Amino acid sequence: MNVWITKYALTQGIYKIDGERSESQPNMFVRIKPSGGPHEYYHKPYWHERKADALRHADSFRLKKIASLKRVIAKLEGLKFR
């Protein structure tokens, strides 16, 4: 099963991986590495079956980050040193 990962959308972008949904926890997606390395686990809402859903989720991350940075900028602009 292929899914789109948004967990690191702001730093690594959105990427597609192959894996399977966990049988014991249906909200978890597991990627088993062919190299034998440690498995990767992704919880909802950080994996999506459709690319459009992944794009919407990543865009919400982007908008939240922009809002956060605007608050930081406003705080810094308001600082006065004496």
C-alpha positions as CSV (number, residue, x, y, z in Angstrom):
1,M,0.0,0.0,0.0
2,N,1.4,3.4,-0.9
3,V,0.7,6.5,1.3
4,W,1.8,10.1,1.4
5,I,3.7,11.2,4.5
6,T,3.4,14.8,5.8
7,K,5.1,14.5,9.2
8,Y,8.2,16.4,8.0
9,A,6.5,18.4,5.3
10,L,8.1,21.7,6.2
11,T,11.6,20.3,6.3
12,Q,11.7,17.3,4.0
13,G,8.6,17.9,1.9
14,I,5.8,15.4,1.2
15,Y,6.9,12.0,0.2
16,K,5.4,8.7,-0.9
17,I,6.3,5.4,0.8
18,D,5.2,1.8,0.5
19,G,4.2,-0.1,3.6
20,E,1.2,-1.5,5.4
21,R,-1.5,-0.4,7.9
22,S,-0.9,-1.9,11.4
23,E,-3.2,-4.7,12.2
24,S,-3.3,-4.0,15.9
25,Q,-3.5,-0.2,15.5
26,P,-5.4,0.9,12.4
27,N,-4.4,4.6,12.8
28,M,-0.7,3.6,12.4
29,F,1.2,2.9,9.2
30,V,4.4,0.8,9.2
31,R,7.2,0.9,6.6
32,I,9.5,-2.1,6.8
33,K,12.9,-1.2,5.3
34,P,14.2,-3.7,2.8
35,S,17.8,-3.1,4.1
36,G,16.7,-4.6,7.4
37,G,17.0,-1.4,9.3
38,P,14.5,-0.3,12.0
39,H,10.8,0.0,10.9
40,E,9.3,3.4,10.4
41,Y,5.9,4.1,12.1
42,Y,3.6,7.0,11.2
43,H,0.4,7.8,13.1
44,K,-2.6,9.6,11.7
45,P,-2.9,12.4,10.7
46,Y,0.7,12.3,9.3
47,W,0.0,9.7,6.6
48,H,-2.6,9.9,3.8
49,E,-4.0,7.5,1.2
50,R,-4.6,10.4,-1.3
51,K,-2.1,13.0,-2.4
52,A,-4.8,15.8,-2.3
53,D,-5.3,15.1,1.4
54,A,-1.6,15.2,2.1
55,L,-1.3,18.5,0.3
56,R,-4.1,20.0,2.3
57,H,-2.6,18.8,5.6
58,A,0.9,20.1,4.7
59,D,-0.6,23.5,3.7
60,S,-2.2,23.8,7.1
61,F,1.3,23.2,8.6
62,R,2.6,26.0,6.4
63,L,-0.1,28.4,7.4
64,K,0.4,27.7,11.1
65,K,4.1,28.2,10.9
66,I,3.7,31.5,9.1
67,A,1.3,32.7,11.8
68,S,3.7,31.6,14.5
69,L,6.6,33.5,12.8
70,K,4.5,36.6,12.4
71,R,3.9,36.5,16.2
72,V,7.6,36.2,16.8
73,I,8.4,39.1,14.5
74,A,5.7,41.3,16.2
75,K,7.2,40.5,19.6
76,L,10.8,41.3,18.4
77,E,9.6,44.5,16.8
78,G,8.0,45.5,20.1
79,L,11.2,45.1,22.1
80,K,12.9,48.2,23.3
81,F,16.4,48.2,24.8
82,R,17.4,51.0,27.2
